[in-house]
Amino acid sequence: GTVVFLRNRDVPGVVGNVGTILGDGGINIANFSLARGRGEKAAAVIAVDSPPSAEVLARLRHAPGVEEVRVVTW
């Protein structure tokens, strides 16, 4: 399995942008879980069917509202 972890701001548009970036990169989302923190802080754990390419990860890291991207594959 592969999981993409995002730390992001809790603002409109982040989920849509992330889904579009993954979809454009040919990455199928199996599960998308969100959690809110304090203030405008949020996090997402996204189970995907295949590891994202370096290009997709770079696009995620530069997406508006995204503060951190990590990938765990096992």
C-alpha positions in Angstrom: 0.0 0.0 0.0 0.9 3.6 -0.4 -0.3 6.6 1.7 0.2 10.3 1.0 0.1 12.4 4.1 -0.6 16.2 3.7 -0.4 18.9 6.3 -2.4 21.8 5.0 -4.4 24.9 5.7 -8.1 24.4 6.3 -9.3 26.5 3.4 -11.6 25.9 0.4 -10.1 24.4 -2.6 -7.3 22.2 -1.1 -9.2 18.9 -1.5 -10.2 19.7 -5.1 -6.7 20.8 -6.1 -5.1 17.7 -4.5 -7.6 15.4 -6.2 -7.0 17.0 -9.5 -3.2 16.8 -9.2 -3.4 13.1 -8.3 -5.9 12.4 -11.1 -3.8 14.3 -13.7 -0.8 12.1 -12.6 -2.8 8.9 -13.1 -3.0 8.2 -9.4 -6.3 6.6 -8.2 -7.5 7.5 -4.8 -8.7 4.6 -2.7 -9.5 6.6 0.5 -9.3 10.3 1.4 -9.5 11.1 5.1 -9.4 14.6 6.5 -8.9 16.0 10.0 -9.0 19.6 11.4 -6.6 21.0 13.9 -6.7 24.4 15.7 -7.2 27.5 13.7 -6.7 26.9 9.9 -4.6 23.8 10.4 -5.7 20.5 8.8 -4.3 17.2 7.7 -5.2 14.6 5.1 -4.3 10.9 4.8 -4.8 9.7 1.2 -4.6 6.0 0.4 -3.6 5.6 -3.3 -3.3 2.7 -5.7 0.3 3.5 -6.8 3.1 5.7 -5.6 3.0 9.2 -7.0 5.8 10.3 -9.3 8.4 13.0 -8.3 6.5 15.4 -10.6 3.2 14.7 -8.9 4.8 15.2 -5.5 6.3 18.5 -6.6 3.0 19.7 -7.8 1.4 18.7 -4.5 4.1 20.5 -2.5 3.5 23.7 -4.5 -0.4 23.6 -4.4 -2.0 26.5 -2.6 -2.7 25.7 1.0 -0.4 22.6 1.1 2.4 22.9 3.7 3.9 19.4 3.8 3.7 16.2 1.8 5.0 12.8 2.8 4.6 9.4 1.2 4.7 6.1 3.0 4.9 2.9 0.9 5.1 -0.6 2.3 
